[in-house]
Amino acid sequence: MGPINAPDVIAQMAEIERAKSVPSRLFRFFWDVDPKTLNVSRHSRFIIERILDVGDLDAFWWAQKQYPTALLIEVSLTSRRLSERSKQFWKIWFRGKYVS
């Protein structure tokens, strides 16, 4: 890696830190919480639920890169926070990937 004050090391560390948080372009989906405090790992279920319920395609693609498809499917099947409309949509979207 190199010394901690090297520009490339600083950039790599910043990228690692950014990967732990929700990107600012998705903040609008987290209107009732401070999105800067959300941790992608610790708050994964909440983040996935919100994106699956009110997110757009960009938010979904971001979630697909962050989380395994199996987790997205599991949340879409078991969440009590998702609207019935969203549950039906994701059932169609993930068709063939559901385990019955």
C-alpha positions in Angstrom: 0.0 0.0 0.0 2.5 2.6 1.0 2.8 5.3 3.6 -0.5 6.6 5.1 0.0 10.1 3.8 0.5 9.0 0.2 -2.2 10.3 -2.1 -3.1 6.9 -3.5 -3.3 5.4 0.0 -5.5 8.3 1.1 -7.8 7.8 -2.0 -8.0 4.0 -1.3 -8.9 4.6 2.4 -11.6 7.2 1.4 -13.1 4.6 -1.1 -13.2 2.0 1.7 -15.0 4.5 3.9 -17.5 5.5 1.2 -18.3 1.8 0.6 -19.6 1.6 4.2 -22.3 4.2 3.7 -25.2 5.0 1.5 -24.3 7.2 -1.5 -25.6 10.8 -1.3 -27.6 10.3 -4.5 -29.8 7.9 -2.6 -30.4 10.0 0.5 -33.9 11.1 -0.7 -35.2 7.6 0.0 -34.2 7.9 3.7 -36.2 11.0 4.6 -37.1 9.9 8.1 -33.5 9.1 9.3 -30.1 10.7 8.9 -28.8 8.8 5.9 -25.2 9.8 6.8 -25.5 7.5 9.9 -26.6 4.4 8.0 -24.0 1.7 7.8 -24.4 -0.6 4.8 -23.6 -3.7 6.8 -25.3 -2.9 10.1 -28.4 -1.5 8.6 -28.6 -3.8 5.6 -32.2 -5.0 6.1 -33.6 -1.4 6.6 -31.7 -0.1 3.6 -32.9 -3.0 1.4 -36.5 -2.7 2.5 -36.5 1.0 1.8 -34.9 0.6 -1.7 -37.2 -2.3 -2.6 -40.3 -0.3 -1.5 -39.6 3.3 -2.7 -36.3 3.2 -4.5 -35.7 3.7 -8.2 -33.7 1.6 -10.7 -30.4 3.4 -9.8 -31.0 2.6 -6.1 -31.8 -1.0 -6.9 -28.6 -1.4 -9.1 -26.6 0.0 -6.2 -28.2 -2.5 -3.8 -27.5 -5.3 -6.2 -23.8 -4.4 -6.1 -23.8 -4.1 -2.3 -25.8 -7.2 -1.3 -26.1 -10.8 -2.5 -29.3 -11.4 -4.6 -30.3 -14.1 -2.0 -30.5 -11.4 0.7 -32.6 -9.1 -1.5 -35.0 -12.0 -2.3 -35.1 -13.0 1.4 -36.0 -9.4 2.4 -38.6 -9.1 -0.3 -40.3 -12.3 0.9 -40.2 -11.7 4.7 -40.3 -8.0 5.2 -43.4 -6.6 7.0 -42.4 -3.0 5.9 -42.8 -3.6 2.1 -46.2 -2.7 0.6 -48.1 -5.5 -1.0 -47.6 -3.9 -4.3 -43.9 -3.9 -3.9 -43.9 -7.5 -2.8 -45.8 -8.5 -5.9 -43.5 -6.5 -8.1 -40.3 -8.1 -6.7 -41.9 -11.6 -6.9 -42.2 -11.0 -10.6 -38.8 -9.4 -10.9 -37.0 -12.2 -9.1 -39.2 -14.9 -10.9 -37.2 -18.1 -11.2 -34.9 -17.2 -8.4 -37.4 -17.8 -5.6 -37.0 -21.0 -3.7 -40.5 -22.4 -3.0 
